[in-house]
Amino acid sequence: MKKIKHILFPTDFSETAQNAFRYTLILADKLEAEVVVLHAIYPQYEGMDLPVMATQATQKKLEAARTMLEAFVDT
């Protein structure tokens, strides 16, 4: 059997995800695997939005998610 080298951990930053992350870290430690954390951001746009405005709104969501991810991992 192949050795597990990477574990993908998708998260929504919820309290439940934080608990699951702890177990993921324990498993990764036992398997000597790397954990990759994933949080998906959907583009922000309205029907009549200009592309520039949609990009700015999506960028704000990205910055907020980055801050939440850092806090999530630090916790």
C-alpha positions as CSV (number, residue, x, y, z in Angstrom):
1,M,0.0,0.0,0.0
2,K,1.2,3.5,-0.8
3,K,2.1,5.9,2.0
4,I,-0.2,8.9,2.4
5,K,1.9,12.0,1.9
6,H,-0.8,14.7,1.7
7,I,-4.1,15.3,3.4
8,L,-6.5,17.8,1.9
9,F,-8.6,19.6,4.5
10,P,-11.5,21.7,3.1
11,T,-12.9,24.1,5.6
12,D,-15.7,26.7,6.1
13,F,-14.0,28.0,9.3
14,S,-16.9,26.8,11.4
15,E,-16.4,25.4,15.0
16,T,-17.1,21.9,13.6
17,A,-14.3,22.4,11.1
18,Q,-11.9,23.5,13.8
19,N,-12.6,20.2,15.7
20,A,-12.1,18.2,12.6
21,F,-8.9,20.1,11.9
22,R,-7.5,18.9,15.2
23,Y,-8.1,15.3,14.2
24,T,-6.6,15.9,10.8
25,L,-3.4,17.2,12.5
26,I,-3.2,14.1,14.7
27,L,-3.7,11.9,11.7
28,A,-1.1,13.8,9.7
29,D,1.4,13.5,12.6
30,K,0.9,9.8,12.8
31,L,1.3,9.4,9.0
32,E,4.0,12.0,8.7
33,A,1.9,13.6,6.0
34,E,1.5,17.3,5.0
35,V,-1.9,19.0,5.5
36,V,-3.2,21.3,2.8
37,V,-6.0,23.6,3.9
38,L,-8.6,24.6,1.3
39,H,-11.3,27.2,1.5
40,A,-13.2,28.1,-1.7
41,I,-14.4,31.6,-2.5
42,Y,-17.1,32.1,-5.1
43,P,-16.8,35.2,-7.3
44,Q,-19.0,38.1,-6.2
45,Y,-21.2,39.6,-8.9
46,E,-24.7,40.8,-9.7
47,G,-26.4,40.6,-13.1
48,M,-25.5,44.2,-14.1
49,D,-22.2,44.5,-12.3
50,L,-19.2,45.8,-14.2
51,P,-16.3,43.4,-14.2
52,V,-14.1,45.9,-12.1
53,M,-16.7,46.1,-9.4
54,A,-17.1,42.3,-9.3
55,T,-13.4,41.9,-9.0
56,Q,-13.2,44.4,-6.1
57,A,-15.9,42.6,-4.2
58,T,-14.3,39.2,-4.8
59,Q,-10.9,40.6,-3.7
60,K,-12.5,41.8,-0.4
61,K,-13.9,38.3,0.2
62,L,-10.4,36.9,-0.5
63,E,-8.8,39.2,2.0
64,A,-11.4,38.3,4.6
65,A,-10.9,34.6,4.0
66,R,-7.1,34.9,4.2
67,T,-7.5,36.6,7.6
68,M,-9.9,33.9,8.8
69,L,-7.6,31.1,7.5
70,E,-4.6,32.5,9.4
71,A,-6.7,32.7,12.6
72,F,-8.1,29.2,12.0
73,V,-4.7,27.6,11.6
74,D,-3.3,29.6,14.6
75,T,-6.1,28.3,16.8
